[in-house]
Structures are given as C-alpha cells and as structure tokens.
Amino acid sequence: MRTVFIAMAAVVLGLIVNATSSRAEITYPWCAQYGGTDGGGNNCGFVTLEQCRMTVSGMGGYCYTNPMHRPSGALAEGARRPRR
C-alpha cells in the first residue's frame, strides 16, 4: 500500500512539474543598462519606456528595446497569416 501511495505521489509531482515548465516565458519590451565603474548590470523587466527611465534616473545608465521581446500577437519567424 505504501509503494502505491509513493508511486501515485511521484506521478502527480511529475505532472505538476511538467505543467509549470510548459508555461510561456514572459519577456518585457524594455531593458535598462545601469552605469557603473565595472559596466553595471542590466534588467529587461520593464513594461514601459517611462518606467525604465525612472529607474535609471539618478544612477546613470540608459534604456533600450529588449531584443528578445516578441509582442503577444507576433507570429513565429517564417509563419504566414491565414488568408481571409
């Protein structure tokens, strides 16, 4: 009985892990490159350009578009839109 319970728990855990790993990865459209003597760091977690600019103001750095961002309605490369 204990073996059956452990096996069922392992299956459920596997299903949960698989479901959480198959979620779409979120990328935000704006990144900040922080200033600093060693080059600073970067953060690509900004929804708006204004949000990014407020973050880097006073500490140095700049904002740039996230090269990994794809808008939610974007098609995969090479994909075509269906004809109407």
FENNOR-V760167 format. One record per backbone hydrogen bond with DSSP energy under -1.0 kcal/mol. CO is the residue of the C=O (numbers start at 1). NH is the residue of the N-H. E is the energy in kcal/mol with one decimal. If there is no record, write none. Layout:
CO:NH:E
CO:NH:E
This chain:
1:5:-2.0
2:6:-2.4
3:7:-2.3
4:8:-2.5
5:9:-2.4
6:10:-2.2
7:11:-2.1
8:12:-2.4
9:13:-2.5
10:14:-2.3
11:15:-2.2
12:16:-2.2
13:17:-2.5
14:18:-2.3
15:19:-2.2
16:20:-2.2
17:21:-1.8
29:66:-2.3
30:46:-1.8
31:64:-2.3
32:43:-2.0
33:62:-2.1
36:39:-1.3
41:34:-3.1
43:32:-2.3
46:30:-1.8
48:52:-1.7
49:53:-2.7
50:54:-2.4
51:55:-1.4
52:56:-2.0
53:57:-1.4
56:59:-1.5
56:60:-1.3
60:35:-1.4
62:33:-3.1
64:31:-3.1
66:69:-1.2
71:74:-2.2
76:79:-2.3
